[in-house]
Each structure stands twice: as C-alpha cells, then as structure tokens.
C-alpha cells in the first residue's frame, strides 16, 4: 500500500484520531481511507444518472473569511443555469451560512459541489439530492 502525506489543520487531525479511537478503527489511515471512498462514491449512484435532480447545498464558514463569501458569489454567477436560489445567512456570533438550491443533472450538481468543497476555509459543506421526475423522490438519495 502506498503511503501518502496529507496536510490538515491540527484540530481536524485531533478529531480524526478521537473518532478512530471512539469507533474502533485501527488508526487514522483507516478513517481517511473510508472517508475518501465515501466521498468518491457519493455521486456514483447510478440510480440518479440521467434523471433531473434538485440539490440542496449548505456551506458554513467564519464570517471573517471574506474569500469564501467572494468565492460563493463567483460560483453562483458561474453556475447561474444550475443555481435556482441562493441565501446568505448569519449564524451565531461568528459564522455565515450559504445555502444553494440547485436544479440539474448529477454531473452538473457533482461538479458544483466539488468546486465548493475545494474552496479553502469552509468549515462544513453538506448537501442532498432528490430526483424530481415521473418516478418521484422514492430512491434513497
């Protein structure tokens, strides 16, 4: 197995170590491998391919991270055909939340989520997708 070096904040590494210990993993490598498999597989659900989808994407970041807010604004304009709604909210004393409603294909939504996830200084990125065709939202998406 190849050994890979990854940079991450100390707080995240500590959370990974605590998670590994608390959930019976053999170590952080096992946690990171599982997380990578989950991330890479989350949009590979063939039941959603070639179906119109609605996506809801929520991003949380520190309000002092103006670069994140600027990046979200840029993505909103770049993907104006995909983004049907966008809300910016202040949460608590130090955070901003960006909410995107997306309407498009799995490929389009996947690309947008990937671009958001690649944005530096985001604290969390969470999303869900729901099929909106004649078969309805009956699949576990």
Steps between C-alpha positions, in 0.01 A plus 500: 500500500631846409567749779363851434576820686203732555494848656213588732433724799598360840138520618381278214775247563405490868134441408602217266710339773218530754251360247729206422545418866133546588371288211745210507713589198858377496624854437461821305598339169197273516272799569648702215473205256134448588427873472669513158301200375176659621582836343595345166198272497231743606419620149553164333147385578381377160136521614533878471672521163298643212232629736411861578605582856452768762803557720526685830850611597589665831838657573611635838800731537642756739363847426854637486575271204400750233681292238245220551209740457656645186560150363135404566382812317727415207373142482140619522556712188710241319228235549197725454329233288529249786442724805129572536528666841771622735470626858768653718431496874686600812510220756604561859767756575772391260359303211339541162292239326459481127207294370468403133201339332614328181304349215678285245668170423715290730807605303422872530419483871806284568726752325352790697533320836859411413583862425345609830684230694827612344447848647752570771380597851153346482411338832231263376346410166184291510261408220220273391347418163143399418375368165208701360376301202196280439647235733498751784732525798470131592868409490737530792701791370 
